[in-house]
Amino acid sequence: MEVDAAKAIGAGIATLGMGGAGIGLGTIFGSYLSGALRNPSAADGQFGRLIFGFAVTEALGIFSLLIALLLLFA
């Protein structure tokens, strides 16, 4: 197998983490919306945790993209 082909396959596999981050974001916001509709008075207290969970999940997706780009161009 050529080195370029192996890099492309590795980068493709590394981008699977971005799909996982997308699924995680959907789960986080879906759970928040479900909880906010059940108990609207507690929704404001959980908003900070929602943003923190969003930031961490998005950071993992960006890290996955970084690894894929490093595999392709390094």
KEMAR-633671 format. One record per atom (N, C-alpha, C, O): chain; atom name; x, y, z. Coordinates in steps of 0.2 Angstrom, whole numbers, plus 5000, padded with zeros to 4 digits. Example, Ala and Ser with C-alpha at 12.3 -4.5 7.8 and 13.67 -1.06 7.14 Angstrom:
2
+--------+------+------+------+------+
| vodren | nuti |   px |   py |   pz |
+--------+------+------+------+------+
|      A |    N | 5066 | 4972 | 5039 |
|      A |   CA | 5062 | 4978 | 5039 |
|      A |    C | 5066 | 4984 | 5039 |
|      A |    O | 5071 | 4983 | 5042 |
|      A |    N | 5064 | 4989 | 5035 |
|      A |   CA | 5068 | 4995 | 5036 |
|      A |    C | 5064 | 5000 | 5039 |
|      A |    O | 5067 | 5006 | 5040 |
+--------+------+------+------+------+
This chain:
74
+--------+------+------+------+------+
| vodren | nuti |   px |   py |   pz |
+--------+------+------+------+------+
|      A |    N | 5004 | 4994 | 5000 |
|      A |   CA | 5000 | 5000 | 5000 |
|      A |    C | 5004 | 5006 | 5000 |
|      A |    O | 5010 | 5006 | 5003 |
|      A |    N | 5003 | 5011 | 4996 |
|      A |   CA | 5006 | 5017 | 4996 |
|      A |    C | 5005 | 5021 | 5002 |
|      A |    O | 5000 | 5021 | 5006 |
|      A |    N | 5010 | 5026 | 5004 |
|      A |   CA | 5010 | 5030 | 5010 |
|      A |    C | 5004 | 5035 | 5009 |
|      A |    O | 5001 | 5036 | 5014 |
|      A |    N | 5003 | 5038 | 5003 |
|      A |   CA | 4997 | 5042 | 5002 |
|      A |    C | 4991 | 5039 | 5003 |
|      A |    O | 4986 | 5042 | 5006 |
|      A |    N | 4990 | 5033 | 5001 |
|      A |   CA | 4984 | 5029 | 5002 |
|      A |    C | 4982 | 5028 | 5010 |
|      A |    O | 4977 | 5029 | 5012 |
|      A |    N | 4988 | 5026 | 5013 |
|      A |   CA | 4987 | 5025 | 5020 |
|      A |    C | 4986 | 5031 | 5024 |
|      A |    O | 4982 | 5031 | 5029 |
|      A |    N | 4988 | 5037 | 5022 |
|      A |   CA | 4987 | 5043 | 5025 |
|      A |    C | 4979 | 5045 | 5024 |
|      A |    O | 4976 | 5047 | 5029 |
|      A |    N | 4977 | 5044 | 5018 |
|      A |   CA | 4970 | 5045 | 5017 |
|      A |    C | 4965 | 5041 | 5021 |
|      A |    O | 4960 | 5043 | 5023 |
|      A |    N | 4967 | 5035 | 5021 |
|      A |   CA | 4963 | 5030 | 5025 |
|      A |    C | 4963 | 5032 | 5033 |
|      A |    O | 4958 | 5032 | 5036 |
|      A |    N | 4969 | 5033 | 5035 |
|      A |   CA | 4969 | 5035 | 5042 |
|      A |    C | 4966 | 5042 | 5044 |
|      A |    O | 4962 | 5043 | 5049 |
|      A |    N | 4966 | 5047 | 5039 |
|      A |   CA | 4962 | 5053 | 5040 |
|      A |    C | 4955 | 5052 | 5040 |
|      A |    O | 4951 | 5055 | 5044 |
|      A |    N | 4952 | 5047 | 5036 |
|      A |   CA | 4945 | 5046 | 5035 |
|      A |    C | 4943 | 5043 | 5042 |
|      A |    O | 4937 | 5044 | 5044 |
|      A |    N | 4947 | 5038 | 5044 |
|      A |   CA | 4945 | 5035 | 5051 |
|      A |    C | 4945 | 5040 | 5056 |
|      A |    O | 4941 | 5040 | 5061 |
|      A |    N | 4950 | 5045 | 5056 |
|      A |   CA | 4950 | 5050 | 5062 |
|      A |    C | 4944 | 5055 | 5062 |
|      A |    O | 4943 | 5057 | 5067 |
|      A |    N | 4941 | 5056 | 5056 |
|      A |   CA | 4936 | 5060 | 5055 |
|      A |    C | 4929 | 5057 | 5058 |
|      A |    O | 4924 | 5060 | 5059 |
|      A |    N | 4929 | 5051 | 5060 |
|      A |   CA | 4923 | 5048 | 5063 |
|      A |    C | 4922 | 5051 | 5070 |
|      A |    O | 4916 | 5051 | 5072 |
|      A |    N | 4927 | 5054 | 5073 |
|      A |   CA | 4926 | 5057 | 5079 |
|      A |    C | 4921 | 5063 | 5078 |
|      A |    O | 4918 | 5065 | 5083 |
|      A |    N | 4922 | 5066 | 5072 |
|      A |   CA | 4917 | 5072 | 5071 |
|      A |    C | 4910 | 5070 | 5071 |
|      A |    O | 4906 | 5074 | 5073 |
|      A |    N | 4909 | 5064 | 5068 |
|      A |   CA | 4902 | 5062 | 5068 |
|      A |    C | 4900 | 5060 | 5075 |
|      A |    O | 4894 | 5061 | 5077 |
|      A |    N | 4904 | 5058 | 5079 |
|      A |   CA | 4903 | 5056 | 5087 |
|      A |    C | 4901 | 5063 | 5090 |
|      A |    O | 4897 | 5063 | 5095 |
|      A |    N | 4905 | 5068 | 5088 |
|      A |   CA | 4903 | 5075 | 5092 |
|      A |    C | 4897 | 5077 | 5090 |
|      A |    O | 4893 | 5080 | 5094 |
|      A |    N | 4895 | 5076 | 5083 |
|      A |   CA | 4888 | 5078 | 5081 |
|      A |    C | 4883 | 5075 | 5085 |
|      A |    O | 4877 | 5078 | 5087 |
|      A |    N | 4883 | 5068 | 5085 |
|      A |   CA | 4879 | 5064 | 5089 |
|      A |    C | 4878 | 5067 | 5096 |
|      A |    O | 4873 | 5067 | 5099 |
|      A |    N | 4884 | 5068 | 5099 |
|      A |   CA | 4884 | 5070 | 5106 |
|      A |    C | 4881 | 5077 | 5107 |
|      A |    O | 4877 | 5078 | 5112 |
|      A |    N | 4882 | 5082 | 5102 |
|      A |   CA | 4878 | 5088 | 5103 |
|      A |    C | 4871 | 5087 | 5102 |
|      A |    O | 4867 | 5091 | 5106 |
|      A |    N | 4868 | 5083 | 5098 |
|      A |   CA | 4861 | 5082 | 5097 |
|      A |    C | 4858 | 5079 | 5104 |
|      A |    O | 4853 | 5081 | 5106 |
|      A |    N | 4862 | 5074 | 5107 |
|      A |   CA | 4860 | 5071 | 5113 |
|      A |    C | 4860 | 5077 | 5119 |
|      A |    O | 4855 | 5077 | 5123 |
|      A |    N | 4865 | 5081 | 5119 |
|      A |   CA | 4865 | 5086 | 5124 |
|      A |    C | 4859 | 5091 | 5124 |
|      A |    O | 4856 | 5092 | 5128 |
|      A |    N | 4858 | 5093 | 5118 |
|      A |   CA | 4853 | 5098 | 5117 |
|      A |    C | 4846 | 5095 | 5117 |
|      A |    O | 4841 | 5098 | 5120 |
|      A |    N | 4845 | 5089 | 5115 |
|      A |   CA | 4839 | 5086 | 5115 |
|      A |    C | 4837 | 5084 | 5123 |
|      A |    O | 4831 | 5085 | 5125 |
|      A |    N | 4842 | 5082 | 5127 |
|      A |   CA | 4841 | 5081 | 5134 |
|      A |    C | 4839 | 5088 | 5137 |
|      A |    O | 4835 | 5088 | 5142 |
|      A |    N | 4843 | 5093 | 5136 |
|      A |   CA | 4841 | 5099 | 5139 |
|      A |    C | 4834 | 5102 | 5137 |
|      A |    O | 4830 | 5104 | 5141 |
|      A |    N | 4832 | 5101 | 5131 |
|      A |   CA | 4826 | 5103 | 5129 |
|      A |    C | 4820 | 5099 | 5132 |
|      A |    O | 4815 | 5102 | 5134 |
|      A |    N | 4821 | 5093 | 5133 |
|      A |   CA | 4816 | 5088 | 5136 |
|      A |    C | 4816 | 5090 | 5143 |
|      A |    O | 4810 | 5091 | 5146 |
|      A |    N | 4821 | 5091 | 5147 |
|      A |   CA | 4821 | 5093 | 5154 |
|      A |    C | 4818 | 5100 | 5155 |
|      A |    O | 4814 | 5101 | 5160 |
|      A |    N | 4820 | 5105 | 5150 |
|      A |   CA | 4817 | 5112 | 5151 |
|      A |    C | 4809 | 5112 | 5150 |
|      A |    O | 4806 | 5116 | 5153 |
|      A |    N | 4807 | 5107 | 5145 |
|      A |   CA | 4800 | 5107 | 5144 |
|      A |    C | 4796 | 5104 | 5150 |
|      A |    O | 4790 | 5106 | 5152 |
|      A |    N | 4800 | 5099 | 5154 |
|      A |   CA | 4796 | 5096 | 5160 |
|      A |    C | 4796 | 5101 | 5166 |
|      A |    O | 4792 | 5101 | 5170 |
|      A |    N | 4802 | 5105 | 5166 |
|      A |   CA | 4803 | 5109 | 5172 |
|      A |    C | 4806 | 5116 | 5170 |
|      A |    O | 4812 | 5117 | 5171 |
|      A |    N | 4802 | 5120 | 5168 |
|      A |   CA | 4804 | 5126 | 5165 |
|      A |    C | 4808 | 5131 | 5170 |
|      A |    O | 4812 | 5135 | 5168 |
|      A |    N | 4806 | 5130 | 5176 |
|      A |   CA | 4809 | 5134 | 5182 |
|      A |    C | 4816 | 5132 | 5183 |
|      A |    O | 4820 | 5136 | 5185 |
|      A |    N | 4818 | 5126 | 5181 |
|      A |   CA | 4825 | 5124 | 5182 |
|      A |    C | 4829 | 5125 | 5176 |
|      A |    O | 4835 | 5123 | 5176 |
|      A |    N | 4827 | 5127 | 5171 |
|      A |   CA | 4830 | 5127 | 5164 |
|      A |    C | 4836 | 5132 | 5165 |
|      A |    O | 4841 | 5131 | 5162 |
|      A |    N | 4835 | 5138 | 5168 |
|      A |   CA | 4840 | 5143 | 5169 |
|      A |    C | 4846 | 5141 | 5173 |
|      A |    O | 4851 | 5143 | 5171 |
|      A |    N | 4845 | 5137 | 5178 |
|      A |   CA | 4850 | 5134 | 5182 |
|      A |    C | 4854 | 5129 | 5178 |
|      A |    O | 4860 | 5128 | 5180 |
|      A |    N | 4852 | 5126 | 5173 |
|      A |   CA | 4856 | 5121 | 5169 |
|      A |    C | 4859 | 5123 | 5163 |
|      A |    O | 4862 | 5120 | 5160 |
|      A |    N | 4858 | 5130 | 5161 |
|      A |   CA | 4860 | 5133 | 5155 |
|      A |    C | 4868 | 5133 | 5155 |
|      A |    O | 4871 | 5132 | 5150 |
|      A |    N | 4871 | 5134 | 5161 |
|      A |   CA | 4878 | 5134 | 5161 |
|      A |    C | 4881 | 5128 | 5160 |
|      A |    O | 4886 | 5127 | 5156 |
|      A |    N | 4878 | 5122 | 5162 |
|      A |   CA | 4880 | 5116 | 5161 |
|      A |    C | 4879 | 5114 | 5154 |
|      A |    O | 4883 | 5110 | 5151 |
|      A |    N | 4874 | 5116 | 5151 |
|      A |   CA | 4873 | 5115 | 5144 |
|      A |    C | 4878 | 5118 | 5139 |
|      A |    O | 4881 | 5115 | 5135 |
|      A |    N | 4880 | 5124 | 5141 |
|      A |   CA | 4885 | 5127 | 5137 |
|      A |    C | 4892 | 5124 | 5138 |
|      A |    O | 4896 | 5123 | 5133 |
|      A |    N | 4894 | 5122 | 5144 |
|      A |   CA | 4900 | 5118 | 5145 |
|      A |    C | 4900 | 5112 | 5142 |
|      A |    O | 4905 | 5110 | 5139 |
|      A |    N | 4895 | 5108 | 5142 |
|      A |   CA | 4894 | 5102 | 5138 |
|      A |    C | 4895 | 5103 | 5131 |
|      A |    O | 4898 | 5099 | 5127 |
|      A |    N | 4892 | 5108 | 5128 |
|      A |   CA | 4893 | 5110 | 5121 |
|      A |    C | 4900 | 5111 | 5119 |
|      A |    O | 4903 | 5109 | 5114 |
|      A |    N | 4903 | 5115 | 5124 |
|      A |   CA | 4910 | 5117 | 5122 |
|      A |    C | 4915 | 5111 | 5122 |
|      A |    O | 4919 | 5110 | 5118 |
|      A |    N | 4914 | 5107 | 5127 |
|      A |   CA | 4918 | 5101 | 5128 |
|      A |    C | 4917 | 5096 | 5122 |
|      A |    O | 4922 | 5093 | 5119 |
|      A |    N | 4911 | 5095 | 5120 |
|      A |   CA | 4909 | 5090 | 5114 |
|      A |    C | 4912 | 5093 | 5108 |
|      A |    O | 4915 | 5090 | 5104 |
|      A |    N | 4911 | 5100 | 5107 |
|      A |   CA | 4914 | 5103 | 5101 |
|      A |    C | 4921 | 5103 | 5100 |
|      A |    O | 4924 | 5102 | 5095 |
|      A |    N | 4924 | 5104 | 5106 |
|      A |   CA | 4932 | 5103 | 5106 |
|      A |    C | 4934 | 5097 | 5104 |
|      A |    O | 4939 | 5096 | 5101 |
|      A |    N | 4931 | 5091 | 5106 |
|      A |   CA | 4933 | 5085 | 5104 |
|      A |    C | 4932 | 5084 | 5097 |
|      A |    O | 4936 | 5080 | 5093 |
|      A |    N | 4927 | 5087 | 5094 |
|      A |   CA | 4926 | 5086 | 5087 |
|      A |    C | 4931 | 5090 | 5083 |
|      A |    O | 4934 | 5088 | 5078 |
|      A |    N | 4933 | 5096 | 5085 |
|      A |   CA | 4938 | 5100 | 5082 |
|      A |    C | 4945 | 5096 | 5083 |
|      A |    O | 4949 | 5096 | 5078 |
|      A |    N | 4946 | 5093 | 5089 |
|      A |   CA | 4952 | 5089 | 5090 |
|      A |    C | 4953 | 5083 | 5085 |
|      A |    O | 4958 | 5082 | 5082 |
|      A |    N | 4947 | 5080 | 5083 |
|      A |   CA | 4947 | 5075 | 5078 |
|      A |    C | 4949 | 5077 | 5071 |
|      A |    O | 4952 | 5074 | 5068 |
|      A |    N | 4946 | 5083 | 5070 |
|      A |   CA | 4948 | 5086 | 5063 |
|      A |    C | 4955 | 5088 | 5063 |
|      A |    O | 4958 | 5087 | 5058 |
|      A |    N | 4958 | 5090 | 5068 |
|      A |   CA | 4965 | 5092 | 5069 |
|      A |    C | 4969 | 5086 | 5067 |
|      A |    O | 4974 | 5086 | 5064 |
|      A |    N | 4968 | 5080 | 5071 |
|      A |   CA | 4971 | 5074 | 5070 |
|      A |    C | 4971 | 5072 | 5062 |
|      A |    O | 4976 | 5070 | 5060 |
|      A |    N | 4965 | 5072 | 5059 |
|      A |   CA | 4964 | 5070 | 5052 |
|      A |    C | 4969 | 5075 | 5048 |
|      A |    O | 4972 | 5072 | 5043 |
|      A |    N | 4969 | 5081 | 5049 |
|      A |   CA | 4973 | 5086 | 5045 |
|      A |    C | 4980 | 5084 | 5046 |
|      A |    O | 4984 | 5085 | 5041 |
|      A |    N | 4982 | 5083 | 5052 |
|      A |   CA | 4989 | 5081 | 5053 |
|      A |    C | 4991 | 5075 | 5050 |
|      A |    O | 4997 | 5074 | 5047 |
|      A |    N | 4987 | 5070 | 5050 |
|      A |   CA | 4988 | 5064 | 5046 |
|      A |    C | 4989 | 5065 | 5039 |
|      A |    O | 4993 | 5062 | 5035 |
|      A |    N | 4985 | 5069 | 5036 |
|      A |   CA | 4985 | 5071 | 5029 |
|      A |    C | 4991 | 5075 | 5027 |
|      A |    O | 4994 | 5073 | 5022 |
|      A |    N | 4993 | 5080 | 5030 |
|      A |   CA | 4998 | 5085 | 5028 |
|      A |    C | 5005 | 5084 | 5032 |
|      A |    O | 5009 | 5089 | 5031 |
|      A |    N | 5005 | 5080 | 5036 |
|      A |   CA | 5012 | 5079 | 5040 |
|      A |    C | 5016 | 5074 | 5037 |
|      A |    O | 5022 | 5072 | 5039 |
+--------+------+------+------+------+
